[in-house]
Amino acid sequence: MAESMKGLKRSHRCAETVNAPVGSTVTVMGWVQKRRNLGSLIFADLRDRSGILQIVFDENDIGPEGFEKAEKIRSEFVIAVEGRLEKRGGAVNENLATGELEVRATSLRILSESETPPFPIEEHIQTKDELRLKYRFLDLRRPNLQRNLMLRSLVATEVRAFLAEEGFLEIETPILIKSTPEGARDYLVPSRIHTGNFYALPQSPQLYKQLLMCSGYDRYFQIAKCFRDEDLRADRQPEFTQIDMELSFVDIDDVIDVNERLLARIFKKAIGVDVPLPIPRMTWQEAMDRFGSDKPDIRFGMELKDVSDVVKDCGFSVFKNALENGGSVRGINADGQGHMPRKKIDALVEFAKGYGAKGLAYLAINEDGTYKSSFAKFMTEEELKALVERMEGKPGDLLFFAADKNKVVWDVLGNLRLEIARNLGLLKKNEYKFLWVTEFPLLEWSEDQGRYVAMHHPFTMPMEEDLDKLDTDPGAVRAKAYDIVLNGTEIGGGSVRIHQDDIQSKMFEILGFTPERAEDQFGFLLRAFRYGVPPHAGLAYGLDRLIMLMAEEDSIREVIAFPKVKDASCLMTGAPGIVEEKQLEELCLKVAEKEQKKEE
């Protein structure tokens, strides 16, 4: 029978007892982690969000009735204990903050009983994710998840404190907004009052924060919920959280400066890591050429090298054909991996094919200086020597080469270097390497749509020195855009915004917008821009990704209280679910079943 807390107040959380005087009376409350009955003594580990504390039930201290009650407690019972804080009589547990202490119970209340949990409430359990997420309320009791969510709370607190000190105002923007379908797919919300009309859930507060700059608020931030109806992966959820900001009367260096100091603050305060400032910068072009990625992991080398000029006259048709079709030949040096067995090399070749490679050429340099290669027979000794020199190869190294269009070569080798690094254990989670990637292309060509699309969004400012190319060579125009990358993961991105009418009109024209369509989708913003708009710029972090890296986790699900699974459903609540017919009628909606194509 559960008892009440009447007249009882908690004096300390479990781990907070380290600050209480030995011999003092304390009252602690929490969940029973485990219980050990030694006959005359009962030991229980009591757990709350702060940690674990050992409780000792001795009939001489708690009395026969209390001892009989202690015999009934089981794992996950919620109990309240009053007793004396003492040094442990037995062995010290060095793995616990309270490992030298115990509480000799003088009273016990069982506040709630528990069924046997479907899995142990312990750190790093090997339980299927589906079961953990179905019982997420139990999963969240595990100490490692509790540490992750407490870290998240601490980071949010530090972000708010820092930005307030820097003159930012926290302003909330709407969740029910107008759909502007440029980019990812919107989540739509039907309107009951405006029949046949829909709100969208925001993919970001982008337009509203620009409006706030037009309204003179100067520096805005928000820890904002955002939504995207797209496929999920380890670092993506249908609903996610951004640290969103916008600043007026600034340029790139101003935005980078305040954000470098913000990152240094939260990493020092939250996890004790010093972030060396200034954070290095790299242009998009350099990042692609050196790492094959616009979010390069710079914790290790194995950089790409362009060998096109070295192999342009060789007899290997794969290399020659790629160059004749306007592509390139590039390679990476897996330092000291010349001994890699053929089976593993073949596995890497298959891995590369998953990123568009038709194949992967390799050359192992034996310790005696000879070669083991998939293509050496098509090249002369001099050509091979020149190739190895360009790759800075030495005995014991393994060289990989990709030949195709630049986009394919970058994608293949960029991912291959990461896969090799993973296999070699080079990716240390407790090593933090930041990088700014700047000067992104303003536009990218969409084969599907047959037009240019904005690489970021239609309001990104071109670099001033490239403005004359908007008419002649739009694909060569660079943007005043910047991403902040940590350990090969983009944790944030932003840009300087367009605030001049003529440049904005030209941008819409290049993107294929008619004036009518631009007015229909973005009219409210364009009207605001006619009444005096300051130069402004901004940036948004993916808070979930940032915390995932700080907590050294592999998935953002481990740092979100109630995440969705791959099909965007919630295993705990069963969302999304069917609603009553009456609710649909109020919205003038009818669910049409998709016709299943019958197989012949």
C-alpha positions as CSV (number, residue, x, y, z in Angstrom):
1,M,0.0,0.0,0.0
2,A,1.5,3.3,-1.1
3,E,2.0,5.9,1.7
4,S,1.7,9.7,1.6
5,M,4.5,12.3,2.1
6,K,2.5,14.2,4.7
7,G,4.8,15.9,7.1
8,L,8.0,14.7,5.2
9,K,10.3,17.0,3.3
10,R,13.4,16.0,1.3
11,S,16.5,17.5,2.7
12,H,19.0,16.4,0.0
13,R,19.1,14.7,-3.4
14,C,21.2,11.5,-3.1
15,A,24.5,12.8,-4.4
16,E,24.0,16.1,-2.5
17,T,24.6,14.2,0.8
18,V,28.4,14.5,0.2
19,N,28.0,18.2,1.3
20,A,26.1,17.2,4.6
21,P,28.0,16.7,7.8
22,V,28.6,13.1,8.8
23,G,26.3,12.2,11.7
24,S,23.6,14.6,10.6
25,T,20.0,13.5,9.9
26,V,19.0,13.5,6.3
27,T,15.8,12.8,4.3
28,V,16.3,11.3,0.9
29,M,13.7,10.1,-1.7
30,G,14.0,8.2,-5.0
31,W,13.8,4.9,-6.8
32,V,15.3,1.6,-5.5
33,Q,18.0,0.6,-7.9
34,K,18.6,-2.8,-6.2
35,R,18.1,-4.4,-2.8
36,R,20.3,-7.0,-1.0
37,N,18.9,-8.9,2.0
38,L,21.6,-10.3,4.3
39,G,19.2,-11.4,7.0
40,S,19.9,-9.1,9.9
41,L,20.7,-6.2,7.5
42,I,19.1,-5.0,4.2
43,F,21.0,-2.8,1.8
44,A,19.3,-0.7,-0.8
45,D,20.8,1.5,-3.5
46,L,18.6,4.6,-3.8
47,R,18.7,6.5,-7.1
48,D,17.6,9.9,-8.2
49,R,18.8,12.2,-11.0
50,S,21.8,13.2,-9.0
51,G,23.2,9.7,-8.4
52,I,23.0,6.7,-6.1
53,L,23.2,6.5,-2.3
54,Q,23.5,3.3,-0.2
55,I,20.8,2.9,2.5
56,V,21.2,0.5,5.4
57,F,18.2,-1.0,7.1
58,D,19.0,-2.4,10.5
59,E,16.2,-3.5,12.8
60,N,18.0,-1.9,15.8
61,D,17.7,1.5,14.1
62,I,14.4,1.3,12.2
63,G,12.5,-1.1,14.5
64,P,10.7,-4.3,13.7
65,E,7.8,-2.7,11.8
66,G,10.2,-0.6,9.6
67,F,12.4,-3.6,9.0
68,E,9.4,-5.7,7.9
69,K,8.5,-2.9,5.5
70,A,12.1,-2.8,4.1
71,E,11.9,-6.5,3.3
72,K,9.0,-5.7,0.9
73,I,10.9,-3.1,-1.3
74,R,11.9,-4.1,-4.8
75,S,13.6,-2.5,-7.8
76,E,11.9,0.8,-8.9
77,F,9.8,1.1,-5.8
78,V,9.7,4.8,-4.8
79,I,10.6,5.3,-1.2
80,A,11.4,8.1,1.3
81,V,14.1,7.4,3.9
82,E,15.1,9.4,7.0
83,G,18.3,8.4,8.8
84,R,21.8,9.2,9.9
85,L,24.5,10.0,7.4
86,E,27.6,7.9,8.2
87,K,30.9,6.7,6.7
88,R,30.5,3.3,5.1
89,G,31.3,0.5,7.4
90,G,32.3,-1.8,4.5
91,A,34.1,-1.4,1.2
92,V,34.2,2.0,-0.4
93,N,32.7,2.3,-3.9
94,E,35.1,4.5,-5.8
95,N,32.7,4.6,-8.8
96,L,30.1,6.6,-6.9
97,A,30.3,10.2,-5.7
98,T,28.7,8.9,-2.5
99,G,30.9,5.8,-2.4
100,E,32.3,6.6,1.1
101,L,28.8,7.3,2.6
102,E,25.7,5.5,3.6
103,V,22.4,6.4,5.4
104,R,21.4,4.3,8.4
105,A,17.6,4.4,8.1
106,T,15.5,5.3,11.1
107,S,12.2,5.5,9.1
108,L,10.9,4.3,5.7
109,R,7.9,5.2,3.7
110,I,7.0,3.3,0.5
111,L,5.5,6.1,-1.7
112,S,4.8,3.9,-4.7
113,E,5.3,0.2,-5.7
114,S,6.5,-1.0,-9.1
115,E,6.0,-3.9,-11.5
116,T,9.2,-5.6,-12.7
117,P,10.5,-3.3,-15.5
118,P,10.9,-4.8,-19.0
119,F,14.6,-4.0,-18.9
120,P,17.1,-3.1,-16.2
121,I,17.4,0.6,-15.4
122,E,21.1,0.8,-15.8
123,E,23.7,2.6,-17.9
124,H,24.6,1.3,-21.4
125,I,22.2,-1.6,-21.4
126,Q,22.0,-3.9,-24.5
127,T,18.3,-3.5,-25.0
128,K,16.6,-3.1,-28.4
129,D,15.9,0.5,-29.3
130,E,12.2,-0.4,-30.0
131,L,11.7,-1.7,-26.4
132,R,13.5,1.3,-24.9
133,L,11.4,3.8,-26.9
134,K,8.2,2.0,-26.1
135,Y,9.0,2.4,-22.4
136,R,10.7,5.7,-22.8
137,F,9.5,6.9,-19.4
138,L,11.6,4.1,-17.9
139,D,14.5,4.5,-20.3
140,L,14.7,8.2,-19.2
141,R,15.5,7.0,-15.7
142,R,18.8,5.6,-16.8
143,P,21.7,7.7,-15.5
144,N,23.4,8.3,-18.9
145,L,20.1,9.7,-20.4
146,Q,19.5,11.8,-17.4
147,R,23.0,13.3,-17.7
148,N,22.3,14.0,-21.3
149,L,19.1,15.9,-20.6
150,M,20.7,17.8,-17.7
151,L,23.6,18.7,-20.1
152,R,21.0,20.0,-22.6
153,S,19.3,22.1,-19.9
154,L,22.7,23.5,-18.8
155,V,23.6,24.5,-22.3
156,A,20.3,26.2,-22.9
157,T,20.7,28.1,-19.7
158,E,24.2,29.3,-20.7
159,V,23.1,30.2,-24.2
160,R,20.3,32.4,-22.7
161,A,22.7,34.0,-20.2
162,F,25.4,34.7,-22.7
163,L,23.1,36.2,-25.4
164,A,21.3,38.3,-22.9
165,E,24.7,39.7,-21.8
166,E,25.4,40.5,-25.5
167,G,22.3,42.5,-25.9
168,F,20.0,39.9,-27.5
169,L,16.3,39.9,-26.9
170,E,14.5,36.5,-26.6
171,I,11.3,36.8,-28.7
172,E,9.0,34.0,-29.6
173,T,7.7,33.6,-33.2
174,P,4.5,31.8,-34.4
175,I,4.2,28.1,-34.8
176,L,1.2,28.3,-37.1
177,I,2.5,30.0,-40.2
178,K,2.0,30.4,-43.9
179,S,3.4,27.6,-46.1
180,T,6.3,28.8,-48.3
181,P,7.3,25.5,-50.1
182,E,10.9,26.3,-51.0
183,G,13.1,23.5,-49.5
184,A,12.0,20.6,-47.3
185,R,8.4,19.4,-47.1
186,D,6.2,21.3,-44.7
187,Y,4.0,19.7,-42.0
188,L,0.5,21.1,-42.7
189,V,-2.3,21.9,-40.2
190,P,-5.9,22.3,-41.5
191,S,-7.9,25.4,-40.4
192,R,-11.4,24.7,-39.0
193,I,-12.5,28.3,-39.6
194,H,-10.9,28.9,-43.0
195,T,-12.2,25.8,-44.8
196,G,-9.8,24.4,-47.3
197,N,-6.9,26.5,-46.0
198,F,-3.9,25.2,-44.1
199,Y,-1.2,26.5,-41.8
200,A,2.3,25.1,-42.0
201,L,4.6,24.3,-39.0
202,P,7.8,26.3,-39.3
203,Q,10.9,24.7,-40.7
204,S,12.7,27.7,-39.1
205,P,11.8,31.2,-37.9
206,Q,13.7,32.6,-40.8
207,L,11.2,35.2,-42.2
208,Y,10.0,36.3,-38.8
209,K,13.5,37.0,-37.5
210,Q,14.2,39.1,-40.6
211,L,10.9,41.0,-39.9
212,L,12.1,41.6,-36.4
213,M,15.2,43.2,-37.7
214,C,13.0,45.4,-39.9
215,S,11.1,46.3,-36.7
216,G,14.2,47.6,-35.0
217,Y,14.8,44.9,-32.4
218,D,18.5,44.8,-33.4
219,R,19.5,41.5,-31.8
220,Y,17.0,38.6,-31.5
221,F,17.4,35.0,-30.4
222,Q,15.0,32.1,-29.7
223,I,15.4,28.5,-28.7
224,A,12.8,27.4,-31.3
225,K,11.0,24.3,-32.2
226,C,11.1,23.5,-35.9
227,F,9.5,20.9,-38.1
228,R,10.4,19.2,-41.4
229,D,8.5,16.4,-43.0
230,E,11.5,14.5,-44.4
231,D,13.2,11.1,-44.0
232,L,14.9,10.5,-40.7
233,R,18.5,9.5,-39.9
234,A,20.8,9.4,-36.9
235,D,21.1,13.2,-36.7
236,R,17.6,14.2,-37.9
237,Q,14.1,14.2,-36.4
238,P,10.7,15.5,-37.8
239,E,10.7,18.0,-34.9
240,F,13.9,19.5,-33.7
241,T,15.2,22.5,-31.8
242,Q,17.3,25.5,-33.1
243,I,19.3,28.1,-31.2
244,D,18.2,30.8,-33.6
245,M,19.6,34.4,-33.8
246,E,19.6,37.5,-36.0
247,L,21.7,40.7,-35.8
248,S,21.3,44.1,-37.4
249,F,24.1,46.4,-38.7
250,V,26.6,43.6,-38.9
251,D,28.7,41.6,-41.4
252,I,30.2,38.1,-41.4
253,D,33.0,38.8,-39.0
254,D,30.6,40.3,-36.4
255,V,28.4,37.1,-36.5
256,I,31.4,34.8,-36.3
257,D,32.9,36.7,-33.4
258,V,29.8,36.6,-31.1
259,N,29.3,32.9,-32.0
260,E,32.9,31.9,-31.3
261,R,32.6,33.4,-27.8
262,L,29.2,31.7,-27.3
263,L,30.7,28.3,-28.2
264,A,33.7,28.8,-26.0
265,R,31.4,29.7,-23.1
266,I,29.0,26.7,-23.4
267,F,31.8,24.2,-23.9
268,K,33.8,25.4,-20.9
269,K,30.8,25.8,-18.6
270,A,29.0,22.6,-19.6
271,I,31.8,20.0,-20.2
272,G,35.0,21.8,-19.2
273,V,36.5,21.9,-22.7
274,D,38.5,24.9,-23.8
275,V,37.7,26.0,-27.4
276,P,40.8,27.7,-28.9
277,L,39.8,31.0,-30.6
278,P,39.7,32.1,-33.3
279,I,38.2,29.0,-34.9
280,P,39.9,28.3,-38.2
281,R,38.0,29.2,-41.4
282,M,38.0,27.4,-44.8
283,T,36.2,28.3,-48.0
284,W,33.7,25.9,-49.4
285,Q,36.0,25.3,-52.4
286,E,39.0,24.4,-50.3
287,A,36.9,22.1,-48.1
288,M,35.7,20.2,-51.1
289,D,39.1,20.0,-52.7
290,R,40.9,18.9,-49.5
291,F,38.2,16.8,-47.8
292,G,35.5,16.1,-50.4
293,S,32.9,17.5,-48.0
294,D,31.4,20.9,-47.1
295,K,31.4,19.7,-43.4
296,P,35.0,18.3,-43.1
297,D,36.1,16.3,-40.2
298,I,39.6,17.7,-39.4
299,R,40.4,15.4,-36.5
300,F,42.6,13.4,-38.9
301,G,44.4,13.9,-42.2
302,M,44.0,11.6,-45.2
303,E,43.2,14.6,-47.4
304,L,42.2,14.4,-51.0
305,K,44.9,15.2,-53.7
306,D,44.1,16.1,-57.3
307,V,46.3,13.9,-59.6
308,S,44.5,14.8,-62.8
309,D,47.6,16.5,-64.4
310,V,49.8,13.5,-63.4
311,V,47.6,10.9,-65.1
312,K,46.2,12.8,-68.0
313,D,48.4,11.0,-70.6
314,C,48.5,7.6,-69.0
315,G,47.1,4.4,-70.6
316,F,44.5,3.7,-67.9
317,S,41.1,4.4,-69.7
318,V,39.1,4.9,-66.5
319,F,41.3,8.0,-65.7
320,K,41.5,9.3,-69.2
321,N,37.7,9.0,-69.9
322,A,36.9,10.9,-66.7
323,L,39.2,13.7,-67.6
324,E,37.9,13.9,-71.2
325,N,34.3,14.2,-69.8
326,G,35.3,17.2,-67.7
327,G,35.8,15.3,-64.5
328,S,38.9,14.8,-62.3
329,V,41.0,12.1,-60.8
330,R,41.7,12.4,-57.1
331,G,43.1,10.2,-54.4
332,I,43.6,9.6,-50.7
333,N,46.5,8.0,-48.8
334,A,45.6,5.6,-46.1
335,D,48.9,6.0,-44.2
336,G,50.5,2.6,-43.2
337,Q,47.6,0.5,-44.5
338,G,49.5,-1.2,-47.3
339,H,49.0,-4.5,-45.6
340,M,45.2,-4.3,-45.7
341,P,43.8,-7.7,-46.9
342,R,42.1,-7.9,-50.3
343,K,38.8,-8.7,-48.6
344,K,38.8,-5.4,-46.7
345,I,39.8,-3.5,-49.9
346,D,37.0,-5.1,-51.8
347,A,34.6,-4.1,-49.0
348,L,35.8,-0.4,-49.3
349,V,35.3,-0.6,-53.1
350,E,31.6,-1.7,-52.5
351,F,31.3,1.1,-49.9
352,A,32.4,3.6,-52.6
353,K,29.9,2.3,-55.0
354,G,27.2,3.3,-52.6
355,Y,28.2,6.9,-53.2
356,G,28.1,6.8,-57.0
357,A,31.5,5.3,-57.8
358,K,31.6,3.0,-60.8
359,G,34.7,1.5,-59.1
360,L,37.7,2.4,-57.0
361,A,41.3,2.1,-58.1
362,Y,43.9,1.2,-55.5
363,L,47.7,1.0,-55.2
364,A,49.5,-0.6,-52.2
365,I,53.1,0.3,-51.8
366,N,55.0,-2.8,-50.5
367,E,57.8,-2.4,-47.9
368,D,60.4,-3.2,-50.7
369,G,59.0,-0.3,-52.8
370,T,57.1,-2.6,-55.3
371,Y,53.4,-2.1,-56.0
372,K,50.3,-4.2,-55.6
373,S,47.6,-2.4,-57.7
374,S,44.4,-2.7,-59.7
375,F,45.7,-0.5,-62.5
376,A,49.5,-0.5,-62.4
377,K,49.8,-2.6,-65.6
378,F,48.2,0.3,-67.6
379,M,50.9,2.8,-66.5
380,T,54.6,3.2,-67.0
381,E,57.1,3.0,-64.2
382,E,57.7,6.8,-64.5
383,E,54.0,7.5,-64.4
384,L,53.5,5.3,-61.3
385,K,56.5,7.0,-59.6
386,A,55.1,10.5,-60.3
387,L,51.6,9.4,-59.0
388,V,53.1,8.0,-55.8
389,E,55.2,11.2,-55.3
390,R,52.1,13.4,-55.7
391,M,50.3,11.3,-53.1
392,E,53.3,11.5,-50.8
393,G,53.2,7.7,-50.7
394,K,55.9,5.7,-48.9
395,P,56.4,2.0,-48.3
396,G,53.5,0.5,-46.3
397,D,50.9,3.0,-47.6
398,L,47.6,2.3,-49.4
399,L,46.4,4.7,-52.1
400,F,42.8,4.9,-53.3
401,F,41.7,6.8,-56.4
402,A,38.3,7.9,-57.8
403,A,37.7,9.2,-61.3
404,D,34.5,10.9,-62.4
405,K,32.7,14.2,-62.3
406,N,33.9,16.4,-59.4
407,K,30.7,16.0,-57.4
408,V,30.9,12.2,-57.5
409,V,34.7,12.1,-56.8
410,W,34.3,14.4,-53.8
411,D,31.3,12.4,-52.5
412,V,33.1,9.1,-52.9
413,L,36.5,10.0,-51.4
414,G,35.0,12.3,-48.7
415,N,33.0,9.4,-47.4
416,L,35.7,6.8,-48.0
417,R,38.2,8.8,-45.8
418,L,35.6,8.8,-43.0
419,E,34.9,5.1,-43.4
420,I,38.6,4.2,-43.2
421,A,39.0,6.6,-40.2
422,R,36.1,4.8,-38.4
423,N,37.7,1.4,-39.2
424,L,41.0,2.6,-37.8
425,G,39.5,4.1,-34.6
426,L,40.7,7.6,-35.5
427,L,37.5,9.4,-34.6
428,K,37.9,10.3,-30.9
429,K,34.6,11.5,-29.5
430,N,36.2,13.5,-26.7
431,E,38.3,15.5,-29.2
432,Y,36.5,18.7,-30.5
433,K,37.7,20.2,-33.8
434,F,35.7,23.3,-34.9
435,L,35.8,24.8,-38.4
436,W,34.0,27.7,-40.2
437,V,33.2,26.9,-43.8
438,T,32.6,30.0,-45.8
439,E,31.9,31.3,-49.3
440,F,29.4,28.6,-50.3
441,P,28.0,28.7,-53.8
442,L,24.9,30.9,-53.8
443,L,23.0,28.6,-56.2
444,E,23.0,25.0,-57.3
445,W,21.5,23.6,-60.5
446,S,18.5,21.2,-60.0
447,E,18.3,18.7,-62.8
448,D,14.8,17.7,-61.6
449,Q,13.4,21.3,-61.8
450,G,15.6,22.4,-64.7
451,R,16.5,25.6,-62.8
452,Y,18.8,27.1,-60.2
453,V,17.8,26.7,-56.6
454,A,19.2,28.5,-53.6
455,M,21.8,26.5,-51.7
456,H,20.6,28.1,-48.4
457,H,17.5,30.3,-49.1
458,P,16.4,33.0,-51.4
459,F,17.4,35.8,-49.0
460,T,21.1,35.0,-48.9
461,M,23.4,37.8,-49.9
462,P,25.9,37.2,-52.8
463,M,29.5,38.3,-52.2
464,E,29.9,41.8,-53.5
465,E,32.7,41.0,-55.8
466,D,30.6,38.4,-57.5
467,L,27.5,40.5,-58.2
468,D,28.4,41.1,-61.8
469,K,28.2,37.3,-62.4
470,L,24.5,37.1,-61.5
471,D,23.6,37.8,-65.1
472,T,26.6,36.1,-66.9
473,D,27.5,33.1,-64.7
474,P,25.0,32.5,-61.8
475,G,26.6,29.1,-60.9
476,A,29.9,30.8,-60.1
477,V,28.5,33.3,-57.6
478,R,29.6,32.8,-54.0
479,A,27.3,33.5,-51.1
480,K,28.0,35.4,-47.9
481,A,27.1,32.2,-46.1
482,Y,28.9,30.3,-43.3
483,D,28.5,27.0,-41.6
484,I,30.0,26.0,-38.2
485,V,31.2,22.4,-38.3
486,L,32.3,20.2,-35.4
487,N,33.9,16.9,-36.0
488,G,32.5,16.5,-39.4
489,T,28.9,17.5,-38.4
490,E,27.3,20.8,-39.4
491,I,26.0,22.1,-36.1
492,G,24.9,25.5,-37.4
493,G,24.7,27.7,-40.4
494,G,23.7,31.2,-41.5
495,S,24.3,34.0,-43.9
496,V,24.3,37.8,-44.4
497,R,20.8,38.6,-45.8
498,I,19.9,40.6,-48.9
499,H,18.5,44.0,-47.9
500,Q,18.6,45.8,-51.3
501,D,15.5,45.6,-53.5
502,D,17.4,45.3,-56.8
503,I,19.5,42.3,-55.6
504,Q,16.5,40.6,-54.1
505,S,14.5,41.0,-57.4
506,K,17.5,39.6,-59.4
507,M,17.7,36.6,-57.0
508,F,14.0,35.8,-57.5
509,E,14.4,36.1,-61.2
510,I,17.3,33.7,-61.3
511,L,15.3,31.2,-59.1
512,G,12.4,31.3,-61.6
513,F,10.0,33.3,-59.5
514,T,7.6,35.6,-61.3
515,P,6.9,38.9,-59.5
516,E,3.4,37.5,-58.8
517,R,4.7,34.3,-57.3
518,A,7.3,36.2,-55.2
519,E,4.5,38.5,-53.9
520,D,2.2,35.5,-53.2
521,Q,4.8,33.6,-51.2
522,F,6.8,36.3,-49.5
523,G,4.7,39.5,-50.0
524,F,4.6,40.3,-46.2
525,L,8.4,40.3,-46.1
526,L,8.8,42.2,-49.3
527,R,6.3,44.9,-48.1
528,A,8.3,45.2,-44.8
529,F,11.5,45.7,-46.9
530,R,9.9,48.8,-48.5
531,Y,9.9,50.7,-45.2
532,G,13.6,50.8,-44.3
533,V,15.4,47.5,-43.7
534,P,18.8,47.5,-42.0
535,P,21.7,45.3,-43.1
536,H,21.3,42.1,-41.1
537,A,22.7,38.6,-40.8
538,G,22.0,35.5,-38.6
539,L,22.8,32.0,-37.7
540,A,21.0,29.0,-36.3
541,Y,22.4,26.0,-34.5
542,G,20.8,22.5,-34.4
543,L,20.7,22.2,-30.6
544,D,20.0,18.4,-30.8
545,R,23.1,17.8,-32.9
546,L,25.3,20.1,-30.7
547,I,24.3,18.2,-27.5
548,M,24.8,14.8,-29.2
549,L,28.4,15.7,-29.9
550,M,28.9,17.2,-26.4
551,A,27.5,14.1,-24.8
552,E,29.6,11.9,-27.1
553,E,26.5,10.1,-28.4
554,D,25.9,8.6,-31.9
555,S,22.3,9.6,-32.3
556,I,20.3,12.7,-31.4
557,R,17.6,10.3,-30.0
558,E,19.9,10.0,-27.0
559,V,19.6,13.7,-26.2
560,I,15.9,14.2,-26.9
561,A,13.4,13.3,-24.2
562,F,10.7,11.8,-26.4
563,P,12.1,11.2,-29.9
564,K,10.4,9.7,-33.0
565,V,11.7,6.6,-34.9
566,K,12.6,6.3,-38.6
567,D,9.0,6.5,-39.9
568,A,8.4,9.6,-37.7
569,S,6.1,7.7,-35.3
570,C,6.3,7.6,-31.5
571,L,6.5,4.1,-30.2
572,M,5.5,5.2,-26.7
573,T,2.2,7.1,-27.5
574,G,1.4,5.5,-30.8
575,A,1.4,8.9,-32.6
576,P,0.4,9.6,-35.3
577,G,-3.0,8.1,-34.8
578,I,-6.5,8.0,-36.4
579,V,-8.8,10.7,-35.2
580,E,-12.6,10.6,-34.8
581,E,-14.8,11.2,-37.8
582,K,-16.4,14.2,-36.0
583,Q,-13.0,16.0,-35.9
584,L,-12.5,15.4,-39.7
585,E,-16.0,16.7,-40.4
586,E,-15.3,19.9,-38.4
587,L,-12.3,20.4,-40.7
588,C,-14.2,19.5,-43.8
589,L,-11.6,16.7,-44.4
590,K,-12.1,13.2,-45.7
591,V,-9.4,10.5,-45.6
592,A,-9.0,8.8,-49.0
593,E,-7.4,5.4,-49.0
594,K,-4.5,5.0,-51.4
595,E,-5.2,2.5,-54.1
596,Q,-3.0,-0.6,-53.9
597,K,-1.7,-1.6,-57.3
598,K,-2.5,-5.2,-57.9
599,E,0.4,-7.3,-59.1
600,E,-0.3,-9.1,-62.3
